[in-house]
Amino acid sequence: MPPLSWLDPVTGSAVRTTRSIVHRYEHSSPGDLVHLDVKKLGRIPDGGGWRAVAKQLRVSHRTGRSRAGFDYVHAAVDDHNRIAYAEVHPDEKGATAAGFLTRAADYFASYGIARIERVITDNAFGYRHSAACKAAVAGLRARRKFIKPHCPRQNGKVERFNRTLAIERAYRHPSPVARPAATHWHHG
């Protein structure tokens, strides 16, 4: 049996791989590197959706109602001190990511991180090919860095934040719960 820390708290399935962490790093000062990512979360309809009430799947299929859709959680995590900032948006387009980045920089500034040196993201279209996102990074006088394709470990700090957010906030209960009134979350 694997240790409990290796299991997903909701499903009980193993989530930890056998690969050991060889190299851990942390940049020497706040703002040296900020990790950015977008997490797509399914909107859970009233009643908890098909996972809570299997009959809902049949009803939706029969009536042809549209699906609930997705929310996109844009998240930023400072590499040194792990201050995190997140907002929920209806899309993951470059203009949305650019606006989020400028608001995240303002949030980090309120915690004394005066300047962001580098921004690391995955290779999503909104980050790599958006003129608005490129201009937002340039406006911060920062450098863009991209992870190696198919290696999310390189952006691991924000990936772990996304996982924690999904487990502890978004998909905590299969039954209906009130949606949060705020459209942004922050953790410090």
Z-matrix of the N, CA and C atoms (Angstrom, degrees):
N
C 1 1.455
C 2 1.532 1 108.98
N 3 1.338 2 116.66 1 134.61
C 4 1.459 3 119.19 2 176.37
C 5 1.529 4 110.57 3 -75.32
N 6 1.326 5 117.03 4 155.85
C 7 1.470 6 119.88 5 175.63
C 8 1.532 7 110.51 6 -61.94
N 9 1.310 8 117.41 7 152.82
C 10 1.461 9 121.75 8 -179.50
C 11 1.521 10 112.52 9 -57.87
N 12 1.329 11 116.93 10 -32.23
C 13 1.460 12 119.83 11 -179.11
C 14 1.521 13 112.06 12 -66.59
N 15 1.330 14 118.38 13 -15.56
C 16 1.461 15 122.22 14 179.18
C 17 1.525 16 111.62 15 -90.59
N 18 1.338 17 118.16 16 -2.41
C 19 1.454 18 121.85 17 -174.64
C 20 1.527 19 111.69 18 -107.42
N 21 1.326 20 115.66 19 147.85
C 22 1.460 21 121.59 20 174.73
C 23 1.521 22 107.79 21 -69.72
N 24 1.351 23 118.60 22 127.76
C 25 1.461 24 120.37 23 -175.79
C 26 1.527 25 114.05 24 -66.22
N 27 1.306 26 118.61 25 -23.28
C 28 1.468 27 121.16 26 -178.16
C 29 1.524 28 111.14 27 -88.16
N 30 1.337 29 117.13 28 -49.69
C 31 1.459 30 120.45 29 -174.31
C 32 1.515 31 114.08 30 -95.92
N 33 1.330 32 117.87 31 -24.43
C 34 1.450 33 121.45 32 -177.57
C 35 1.516 34 113.90 33 84.19
N 36 1.329 35 117.87 34 1.03
C 37 1.461 36 120.59 35 -179.89
C 38 1.531 37 109.77 36 -81.98
N 39 1.327 38 115.04 37 154.37
C 40 1.467 39 120.66 38 -178.62
C 41 1.524 40 109.84 39 -68.99
N 42 1.333 41 117.47 40 132.48
C 43 1.462 42 122.01 41 179.65
C 44 1.515 43 112.28 42 -118.78
N 45 1.292 44 118.14 43 -15.65
C 46 1.459 45 121.12 44 -178.55
C 47 1.526 46 109.31 45 -93.06
N 48 1.305 47 115.60 46 132.49
C 49 1.454 48 119.77 47 177.53
C 50 1.514 49 109.93 48 -85.54
N 51 1.303 50 116.32 49 170.82
C 52 1.458 51 119.63 50 -179.42
C 53 1.520 52 112.23 51 -81.93
N 54 1.323 53 117.18 52 -9.49
C 55 1.456 54 120.84 53 -179.42
C 56 1.529 55 109.95 54 -68.49
N 57 1.300 56 116.63 55 127.40
C 58 1.460 57 119.56 56 179.54
C 59 1.533 58 109.56 57 -89.03
N 60 1.300 59 115.30 58 152.93
C 61 1.457 60 120.53 59 179.84
C 62 1.523 61 107.84 60 -79.05
N 63 1.317 62 115.24 61 119.02
C 64 1.452 63 120.46 62 -177.16
C 65 1.524 64 110.60 63 -90.29
N 66 1.325 65 116.04 64 -41.03
C 67 1.457 66 119.70 65 -173.05
C 68 1.532 67 109.90 66 -130.89
N 69 1.308 68 116.18 67 112.66
C 70 1.462 69 121.03 68 173.73
C 71 1.519 70 107.13 69 -105.17
N 72 1.307 71 115.15 70 142.72
C 73 1.452 72 117.80 71 179.98
C 74 1.521 73 109.77 72 -137.86
N 75 1.310 74 114.11 73 159.52
C 76 1.457 75 122.07 74 174.54
C 77 1.517 76 105.80 75 -152.13
N 78 1.310 77 116.48 76 127.21
C 79 1.460 78 119.60 77 179.61
C 80 1.526 79 109.75 78 -67.63
N 81 1.310 80 115.21 79 153.34
C 82 1.462 81 120.81 80 -168.90
C 83 1.521 82 115.10 81 -73.51
N 84 1.329 83 118.86 82 -23.55
C 85 1.462 84 118.99 83 -179.87
C 86 1.529 85 110.87 84 -142.61
N 87 1.337 86 116.22 85 154.02
C 88 1.460 87 120.16 86 179.48
C 89 1.526 88 111.56 87 -59.65
N 90 1.306 89 116.50 88 138.61
C 91 1.448 90 121.46 89 178.79
C 92 1.516 91 114.29 90 91.38
N 93 1.334 92 117.44 91 -10.06
C 94 1.470 93 119.46 92 178.15
C 95 1.524 94 111.16 93 -60.49
N 96 1.329 95 116.76 94 -40.28
C 97 1.462 96 121.32 95 -179.58
C 98 1.515 97 109.37 96 -148.59
N 99 1.327 98 116.12 97 129.92
C 100 1.460 99 122.12 98 176.10
C 101 1.524 100 107.52 99 -119.35
N 102 1.332 101 115.55 100 126.96
C 103 1.463 102 122.08 101 178.61
C 104 1.531 103 109.12 102 -89.33
N 105 1.337 104 117.57 103 132.35
C 106 1.471 105 122.71 104 177.33
C 107 1.519 106 109.55 105 -121.37
N 108 1.327 107 116.10 106 145.18
C 109 1.459 108 120.90 107 174.99
C 110 1.522 109 109.08 108 -162.16
N 111 1.335 110 114.57 109 164.20
C 112 1.458 111 122.13 110 175.92
C 113 1.515 112 107.81 111 -123.15
N 114 1.324 113 116.82 112 130.96
C 115 1.462 114 122.81 113 177.77
C 116 1.515 115 108.37 114 -112.16
N 117 1.329 116 116.45 115 123.98
C 118 1.463 117 121.69 116 179.24
C 119 1.523 118 108.51 117 -90.32
N 120 1.339 119 116.06 118 121.21
C 121 1.459 120 121.56 119 -179.26
C 122 1.528 121 109.61 120 -118.57
N 123 1.311 122 116.17 121 133.16
C 124 1.459 123 120.53 122 177.39
C 125 1.513 124 110.77 123 -71.20
N 126 1.325 125 116.13 124 138.00
C 127 1.464 126 120.42 125 175.17
C 128 1.525 127 108.05 126 -77.33
N 129 1.306 128 116.25 127 128.63
C 130 1.458 129 121.40 128 -179.26
C 131 1.524 130 107.88 129 -93.66
N 132 1.340 131 117.81 130 120.22
C 133 1.465 132 120.15 131 -178.48
C 134 1.525 133 111.53 132 -72.21
N 135 1.331 134 115.62 133 166.12
C 136 1.462 135 120.78 134 176.50
C 137 1.521 136 108.94 135 -55.90
N 138 1.310 137 115.96 136 139.78
C 139 1.457 138 120.77 137 -177.72
C 140 1.512 139 112.38 138 96.24
N 141 1.337 140 117.71 139 -8.91
C 142 1.444 141 121.05 140 175.72
C 143 1.504 142 115.10 141 96.36
N 144 1.317 143 118.44 142 -6.24
C 145 1.460 144 119.44 143 178.57
C 146 1.511 145 112.47 144 79.20
N 147 1.326 146 116.23 145 -175.69
C 148 1.455 147 121.29 146 -173.78
C 149 1.520 148 113.79 147 -67.46
N 150 1.334 149 118.35 148 -22.94
C 151 1.468 150 118.89 149 178.88
C 152 1.524 151 110.77 150 -70.44
N 153 1.321 152 117.27 151 -32.16
C 154 1.456 153 120.26 152 179.95
C 155 1.529 154 111.14 153 -88.36
N 156 1.325 155 117.11 154 -37.17
C 157 1.459 156 121.84 155 -177.77
C 158 1.526 157 107.14 156 -133.95
N 159 1.327 158 116.25 157 99.63
C 160 1.460 159 120.56 158 -175.94
C 161 1.523 160 112.15 159 -58.94
N 162 1.314 161 117.68 160 -27.30
C 163 1.462 162 122.07 161 -179.81
C 164 1.535 163 111.11 162 -60.51
N 165 1.345 164 117.12 163 -29.66
C 166 1.466 165 120.22 164 -179.39
C 167 1.513 166 111.87 165 -61.93
N 168 1.333 167 117.60 166 -32.66
C 169 1.459 168 120.30 167 178.01
C 170 1.520 169 110.29 168 -63.75
N 171 1.327 170 116.54 169 -44.15
C 172 1.467 171 120.32 170 179.42
C 173 1.521 172 111.21 171 -65.93
N 174 1.326 173 117.18 172 -41.47
C 175 1.466 174 120.73 173 -179.36
C 176 1.519 175 110.73 174 -63.14
N 177 1.323 176 117.73 175 -46.12
C 178 1.454 177 121.07 176 -179.89
C 179 1.519 178 111.47 177 -63.95
N 180 1.338 179 115.99 178 -37.43
C 181 1.463 180 119.86 179 -179.38
C 182 1.535 181 110.46 180 -68.77
N 183 1.306 182 116.47 181 -40.58
C 184 1.466 183 120.84 182 -178.28
C 185 1.513 184 112.45 183 -69.63
N 186 1.327 185 116.77 184 -42.95
C 187 1.462 186 120.17 185 -174.95
C 188 1.514 187 112.92 186 -83.53
N 189 1.311 188 117.56 187 -16.12
C 190 1.457 189 120.70 188 179.59
C 191 1.513 190 113.91 189 73.96
N 192 1.332 191 116.74 190 19.36
C 193 1.465 192 119.14 191 178.07
C 194 1.512 193 110.13 192 -64.67
N 195 1.308 194 115.30 193 152.70
C 196 1.461 195 119.27 194 -179.87
C 197 1.522 196 110.46 195 -71.46
N 198 1.298 197 114.57 196 158.50
C 199 1.456 198 120.64 197 179.27
C 200 1.530 199 109.99 198 -72.80
N 201 1.330 200 115.23 199 162.99
C 202 1.467 201 120.25 200 -177.80
C 203 1.520 202 111.86 201 -69.06
N 204 1.331 203 118.49 202 -30.55
C 205 1.460 204 121.35 203 178.43
C 206 1.512 205 112.82 204 93.20
N 207 1.323 206 114.79 205 -163.46
C 208 1.453 207 120.76 206 -174.42
C 209 1.521 208 111.34 207 -133.37
N 210 1.324 209 114.87 208 153.65
C 211 1.454 210 123.41 209 166.62
C 212 1.521 211 106.00 210 -110.88
N 213 1.317 212 116.19 211 149.50
C 214 1.459 213 120.94 212 -179.83
C 215 1.522 214 108.14 213 -117.23
N 216 1.315 215 116.18 214 116.72
C 217 1.459 216 121.86 215 -179.88
C 218 1.524 217 107.91 216 -94.74
N 219 1.324 218 115.86 217 111.93
C 220 1.463 219 122.31 218 175.82
C 221 1.525 220 106.76 219 -88.22
N 222 1.320 221 117.07 220 127.58
C 223 1.466 222 121.10 221 -176.07
C 224 1.521 223 110.99 222 -130.56
N 225 1.340 224 114.91 223 146.00
C 226 1.466 225 122.50 224 175.95
C 227 1.529 226 107.49 225 -134.20
N 228 1.337 227 115.91 226 134.16
C 229 1.464 228 121.49 227 179.89
C 230 1.521 229 108.24 228 -131.70
N 231 1.336 230 116.41 229 128.07
C 232 1.463 231 120.79 230 175.32
C 233 1.527 232 108.77 231 -74.90
N 234 1.308 233 116.78 232 133.76
C 235 1.457 234 122.00 233 -174.56
C 236 1.522 235 112.85 234 -68.01
N 237 1.312 236 118.44 235 -36.24
C 238 1.463 237 121.33 236 -174.33
C 239 1.530 238 112.48 237 -76.08
N 240 1.322 239 116.83 238 -55.42
C 241 1.465 240 119.45 239 -172.69
C 242 1.523 241 113.96 240 -108.95
N 243 1.322 242 118.47 241 2.21
C 244 1.469 243 125.23 242 175.27
C 245 1.527 244 113.71 243 63.39
N 246 1.318 245 117.94 244 23.46
C 247 1.464 246 119.41 245 172.32
C 248 1.524 247 106.59 246 -66.12
N 249 1.324 248 115.96 247 131.70
C 250 1.461 249 120.46 248 -176.16
C 251 1.523 250 110.43 249 -122.33
N 252 1.315 251 114.78 250 149.33
C 253 1.460 252 122.10 251 177.51
C 254 1.518 253 107.39 252 -140.37
N 255 1.331 254 117.75 253 135.90
C 256 1.466 255 121.15 254 -179.23
C 257 1.519 256 110.25 255 -143.32
N 258 1.324 257 115.36 256 149.18
C 259 1.458 258 123.19 257 175.55
C 260 1.524 259 108.77 258 -136.81
N 261 1.331 260 116.52 259 149.29
C 262 1.463 261 122.21 260 176.74
C 263 1.518 262 108.24 261 -100.39
N 264 1.340 263 116.30 262 129.99
C 265 1.461 264 122.41 263 179.94
C 266 1.528 265 109.92 264 -133.61
N 267 1.323 266 117.55 265 161.87
C 268 1.469 267 120.09 266 -179.71
C 269 1.527 268 113.90 267 -81.29
N 270 1.343 269 119.29 268 -6.61
C 271 1.463 270 120.94 269 -179.45
C 272 1.525 271 110.52 270 -149.65
N 273 1.325 272 114.97 271 175.27
C 274 1.464 273 121.30 272 178.68
C 275 1.520 274 110.98 273 -122.80
N 276 1.318 275 116.61 274 31.57
C 277 1.461 276 121.55 275 -178.30
C 278 1.533 277 110.73 276 -71.65
N 279 1.326 278 115.07 277 162.09
C 280 1.455 279 120.99 278 -177.67
C 281 1.516 280 113.94 279 -60.82
N 282 1.333 281 117.32 280 -39.96
C 283 1.467 282 120.31 281 179.56
C 284 1.529 283 110.66 282 -64.45
N 285 1.324 284 116.75 283 -38.42
C 286 1.463 285 120.81 284 177.72
C 287 1.523 286 109.95 285 -66.08
N 288 1.337 287 116.95 286 -44.09
C 289 1.468 288 121.28 287 179.10
C 290 1.530 289 110.95 288 -63.59
N 291 1.333 290 116.90 289 -37.05
C 292 1.469 291 120.83 290 179.18
C 293 1.527 292 111.01 291 -65.55
N 294 1.329 293 116.85 292 -45.52
C 295 1.463 294 120.56 293 177.53
C 296 1.518 295 111.48 294 -62.16
N 297 1.333 296 115.33 295 -41.05
C 298 1.459 297 119.53 296 177.92
C 299 1.526 298 111.11 297 -61.21
N 300 1.329 299 116.88 298 -43.67
C 301 1.464 300 120.75 299 -178.25
C 302 1.525 301 111.36 300 -61.03
N 303 1.312 302 118.09 301 -41.52
C 304 1.472 303 119.78 302 179.99
C 305 1.529 304 110.94 303 -67.56
N 306 1.339 305 117.26 304 -38.15
C 307 1.473 306 119.70 305 177.08
C 308 1.529 307 110.95 306 -69.21
N 309 1.322 308 117.32 307 -36.70
C 310 1.468 309 120.70 308 176.80
C 311 1.526 310 110.39 309 -64.20
N 312 1.324 311 117.28 310 -40.44
C 313 1.472 312 120.73 311 177.60
C 314 1.523 313 110.66 312 -62.35
N 315 1.336 314 117.56 313 -40.66
C 316 1.468 315 120.51 314 176.14
C 317 1.527 316 110.97 315 -63.27
N 318 1.341 317 115.91 316 -40.17
C 319 1.464 318 120.30 317 178.47
C 320 1.532 319 110.32 318 -63.20
N 321 1.331 320 116.62 319 -46.26
C 322 1.462 321 120.11 320 178.66
C 323 1.529 322 110.83 321 -62.88
N 324 1.326 323 117.36 322 -36.12
C 325 1.469 324 120.73 323 178.40
C 326 1.526 325 110.81 324 -62.43
N 327 1.343 326 116.76 325 -33.97
C 328 1.466 327 119.57 326 178.26
C 329 1.530 328 111.65 327 -67.06
N 330 1.324 329 117.40 328 -17.30
C 331 1.465 330 122.42 329 175.73
C 332 1.525 331 112.25 330 -101.18
N 333 1.329 332 117.11 331 12.89
C 334 1.458 333 121.04 332 174.87
C 335 1.515 334 114.98 333 91.33
N 336 1.318 335 117.90 334 6.57
C 337 1.465 336 120.23 335 177.23
C 338 1.524 337 106.41 336 -91.54
N 339 1.322 338 115.12 337 92.34
C 340 1.461 339 121.01 338 -171.41
C 341 1.524 340 112.86 339 -69.79
N 342 1.326 341 117.08 340 -33.20
C 343 1.467 342 119.49 341 -175.17
C 344 1.512 343 110.73 342 -140.81
N 345 1.316 344 116.18 343 138.80
C 346 1.453 345 122.23 344 173.57
C 347 1.526 346 107.41 345 -100.12
N 348 1.320 347 116.46 346 122.08
C 349 1.465 348 121.42 347 -177.55
C 350 1.529 349 112.40 348 -82.04
N 351 1.340 350 115.77 349 -47.61
C 352 1.467 351 121.20 350 -176.90
C 353 1.512 352 109.89 351 -136.74
N 354 1.339 353 114.90 352 149.18
C 355 1.457 354 122.73 353 176.46
C 356 1.525 355 106.73 354 -124.81
N 357 1.334 356 116.87 355 124.18
C 358 1.464 357 120.67 356 178.99
C 359 1.521 358 109.00 357 -111.71
N 360 1.333 359 115.14 358 134.47
C 361 1.464 360 121.46 359 -179.74
C 362 1.519 361 109.09 360 -138.34
N 363 1.334 362 114.60 361 171.31
C 364 1.459 363 118.38 362 169.92
C 365 1.526 364 107.87 363 -79.69
N 366 1.299 365 117.11 364 -171.61
C 367 1.459 366 121.27 365 -174.74
C 368 1.522 367 113.01 366 -97.28
N 369 1.312 368 117.69 367 28.18
C 370 1.465 369 121.41 368 179.11
C 371 1.524 370 110.01 369 -60.58
N 372 1.313 371 115.77 370 149.75
C 373 1.462 372 121.77 371 -176.38
C 374 1.529 373 111.34 372 -56.31
N 375 1.335 374 116.28 373 -42.07
C 376 1.460 375 120.60 374 -178.27
C 377 1.515 376 114.26 375 -62.61
N 378 1.323 377 117.26 376 -27.17
C 379 1.463 378 120.72 377 177.82
C 380 1.527 379 111.65 378 -89.56
N 381 1.298 380 116.79 379 -45.20
C 382 1.462 381 120.77 380 -171.02
C 383 1.524 382 113.27 381 -78.43
N 384 1.343 383 118.25 382 -37.29
C 385 1.461 384 120.77 383 -170.77
C 386 1.525 385 114.76 384 -113.18
N 387 1.301 386 119.02 385 0.28
C 388 1.459 387 121.45 386 -177.69
C 389 1.532 388 111.37 387 -85.13
N 390 1.321 389 115.16 388 126.42
C 391 1.475 390 119.79 389 176.56
C 392 1.526 391 110.24 390 -66.38
N 393 1.338 392 117.17 391 -35.18
C 394 1.468 393 120.70 392 -179.56
C 395 1.529 394 110.55 393 -65.35
N 396 1.309 395 116.75 394 -41.65
C 397 1.467 396 120.50 395 179.87
C 398 1.532 397 110.54 396 -68.01
N 399 1.313 398 116.24 397 -41.57
C 400 1.466 399 120.56 398 177.60
C 401 1.528 400 110.58 399 -62.04
N 402 1.331 401 117.00 400 -41.22
C 403 1.466 402 121.34 401 178.75
C 404 1.522 403 111.60 402 -67.36
N 405 1.345 404 117.29 403 -36.27
C 406 1.470 405 120.43 404 179.23
C 407 1.526 406 110.58 405 -64.79
N 408 1.325 407 116.79 406 -42.29
C 409 1.472 408 120.34 407 178.16
C 410 1.527 409 109.66 408 -65.50
N 411 1.334 410 117.19 409 -42.48
C 412 1.462 411 121.35 410 178.52
C 413 1.532 412 110.72 411 -63.84
N 414 1.336 413 116.90 412 -37.19
C 415 1.463 414 121.08 413 178.27
C 416 1.524 415 112.70 414 -63.54
N 417 1.328 416 115.88 415 -26.84
C 418 1.469 417 120.40 416 176.62
C 419 1.531 418 111.78 417 -86.06
N 420 1.335 419 116.48 418 -3.10
C 421 1.467 420 123.01 419 -175.10
C 422 1.534 421 110.24 420 59.03
N 423 1.313 422 115.18 421 39.81
C 424 1.462 423 121.19 422 -179.63
C 425 1.529 424 109.88 423 -111.31
N 426 1.317 425 115.25 424 167.70
C 427 1.460 426 120.73 425 175.66
C 428 1.526 427 108.96 426 -105.72
N 429 1.327 428 115.13 427 144.37
C 430 1.464 429 120.08 428 176.22
C 431 1.521 430 109.53 429 -90.73
N 432 1.328 431 115.05 430 140.29
C 433 1.453 432 122.52 431 174.85
C 434 1.517 433 107.11 432 -131.42
N 435 1.323 434 116.99 433 141.73
C 436 1.451 435 121.12 434 178.07
C 437 1.518 436 108.83 435 -120.35
N 438 1.322 437 115.79 436 144.80
C 439 1.457 438 119.43 437 178.10
C 440 1.525 439 109.18 438 -75.58
N 441 1.301 440 115.53 439 161.30
C 442 1.463 441 121.30 440 174.08
C 443 1.535 442 107.24 441 -65.80
N 444 1.325 443 118.62 442 135.97
C 445 1.472 444 120.16 443 -179.45
C 446 1.535 445 112.37 444 -53.69
N 447 1.315 446 115.38 445 137.26
C 448 1.470 447 124.29 446 178.09
C 449 1.529 448 113.40 447 65.93
N 450 1.311 449 117.42 448 24.85
C 451 1.474 450 121.96 449 176.90
C 452 1.530 451 109.65 450 -127.26
N 453 1.333 452 117.79 451 69.99
C 454 1.471 453 118.88 452 -177.80
C 455 1.520 454 113.65 453 -63.65
N 456 1.336 455 118.18 454 -15.15
C 457 1.472 456 120.33 455 177.57
C 458 1.515 457 111.64 456 -58.55
N 459 1.338 458 117.11 457 -29.31
C 460 1.457 459 120.52 458 -178.87
C 461 1.530 460 111.52 459 -68.24
N 462 1.297 461 116.53 460 -19.21
C 463 1.462 462 121.93 461 176.70
C 464 1.531 463 108.59 462 -114.31
N 465 1.334 464 114.97 463 34.74
C 466 1.449 465 122.22 464 -167.71
C 467 1.513 466 116.30 465 -63.38
N 468 1.307 467 118.21 466 -30.41
C 469 1.464 468 118.80 467 -176.55
C 470 1.525 469 111.38 468 -66.50
N 471 1.323 470 117.02 469 -42.58
C 472 1.462 471 119.35 470 178.01
C 473 1.528 472 110.97 471 -77.66
N 474 1.329 473 117.73 472 -29.82
C 475 1.470 474 120.28 473 176.27
C 476 1.530 475 109.74 474 -64.11
N 477 1.319 476 117.32 475 -40.54
C 478 1.463 477 120.56 476 178.13
C 479 1.524 478 110.51 477 -67.77
N 480 1.326 479 117.11 478 -38.57
C 481 1.460 480 120.48 479 176.18
C 482 1.528 481 109.72 480 -60.78
N 483 1.338 482 117.29 481 -43.04
C 484 1.463 483 120.86 482 178.80
C 485 1.524 484 111.40 483 -61.03
N 486 1.325 485 116.31 484 -41.46
C 487 1.459 486 119.83 485 179.78
C 488 1.529 487 111.00 486 -64.82
N 489 1.325 488 116.44 487 -44.32
C 490 1.461 489 120.23 488 178.19
C 491 1.517 490 110.81 489 -62.11
N 492 1.319 491 116.78 490 -42.06
C 493 1.459 492 121.33 491 179.31
C 494 1.533 493 110.55 492 -62.64
N 495 1.322 494 117.34 493 -42.68
C 496 1.462 495 120.69 494 179.88
C 497 1.520 496 111.47 495 -65.92
N 498 1.335 497 117.21 496 -43.73
C 499 1.464 498 120.85 497 -176.90
C 500 1.526 499 111.44 498 -72.09
N 501 1.319 500 116.77 499 -46.98
C 502 1.458 501 120.22 500 -171.18
C 503 1.519 502 114.08 501 -91.09
N 504 1.319 503 117.92 502 -15.45
C 505 1.457 504 119.28 503 -175.64
C 506 1.529 505 112.49 504 -122.35
N 507 1.306 506 116.41 505 -57.34
C 508 1.464 507 119.63 506 -170.02
C 509 1.518 508 113.85 507 -77.13
N 510 1.326 509 117.75 508 -47.84
C 511 1.458 510 121.02 509 -175.01
C 512 1.516 511 112.80 510 -111.85
N 513 1.296 512 116.79 511 29.06
C 514 1.462 513 121.23 512 -176.49
C 515 1.522 514 112.15 513 -62.96
N 516 1.318 515 117.81 514 -45.52
C 517 1.461 516 122.41 515 -176.15
C 518 1.524 517 109.95 516 -120.86
N 519 1.325 518 118.31 517 131.19
C 520 1.465 519 118.83 518 175.57
C 521 1.517 520 112.60 519 -74.59
N 522 1.343 521 117.34 520 -17.63
C 523 1.456 522 120.05 521 178.34
C 524 1.527 523 109.49 522 -82.24
N 525 1.335 524 117.33 523 162.85
C 526 1.462 525 118.89 524 -176.80
C 527 1.523 526 111.19 525 -66.11
N 528 1.304 527 114.77 526 134.72
C 529 1.459 528 121.63 527 174.36
C 530 1.512 529 107.23 528 -131.25
N 531 1.294 530 115.95 529 155.14
C 532 1.468 531 119.78 530 179.95
C 533 1.515 532 109.56 531 -66.25
N 534 1.313 533 116.53 532 136.12
C 535 1.471 534 120.91 533 175.85
C 536 1.526 535 108.50 534 -68.15
N 537 1.327 536 117.21 535 145.08
C 538 1.468 537 118.71 536 178.49
C 539 1.522 538 111.27 537 -62.90
N 540 1.303 539 115.53 538 141.19
C 541 1.462 540 120.41 539 -179.52
C 542 1.515 541 111.15 540 -70.83
N 543 1.329 542 117.02 541 -34.51
C 544 1.469 543 120.15 542 -179.08
C 545 1.519 544 110.01 543 -78.69
N 546 1.340 545 115.88 544 148.88
C 547 1.446 546 119.64 545 178.00
C 548 1.522 547 110.98 546 -101.12
N 549 1.316 548 118.12 547 8.26
C 550 1.463 549 120.29 548 175.48
C 551 1.521 550 109.39 549 -142.10
N 552 1.296 551 113.85 550 150.55
C 553 1.458 552 120.75 551 176.41
C 554 1.502 553 107.50 552 -123.11
N 555 1.296 554 116.21 553 150.09
C 556 1.457 555 119.06 554 172.86
C 557 1.498 556 108.89 555 -142.64
N 558 1.301 557 114.87 556 150.95
C 559 1.441 558 122.51 557 -177.61
C 560 1.517 559 107.94 558 -136.65
N 561 1.285 560 117.00 559 127.62
C 562 1.461 561 118.46 560 -178.11
C 563 1.480 562 113.29 561 -135.20
